[in-house]
Amino acid sequence: MPSRAAFSSMACPSAMSLRLRPRCQNRIVSSSRSHPGLVAILQVGRRDAEGFIYYVMEAADDETTADRISPDTYSPRTLAKEIRRQGHLPVAECLKIGLELTAALEFLHHQQLIHRDI
């Protein structure tokens, strides 16, 4: 397992959690590692009794140290922080980000996966 990892979970109805079978879990993990525009999902699991699924993914770059992650000072680099820092993004950068995002989403759709936060 890489030294850079982040944990997240989401609440969901137990019926939804029960549908997250091992085959689907494996597809999520393998697909995330097959496209440069996706964050690698390292593990997906479920806790039916508590009503949530969880996933462990690679951590995003730190806003000041890039890929050198220190857990004590880690602050992820995000688009919102970049916009606050620069004031706005140049049009060319917006187009580049938009095209990269749509390519990653298209890849997910071809894998019959949907990113529900979009």
Summary of the structure (lengths in Angstrom):
residues: 118
radius of gyration: 16.2
end to end distance: 27.8
largest distance: 47.6
contacts: 267
relative contact order: 0.17
helix: 38%
strand: 20%
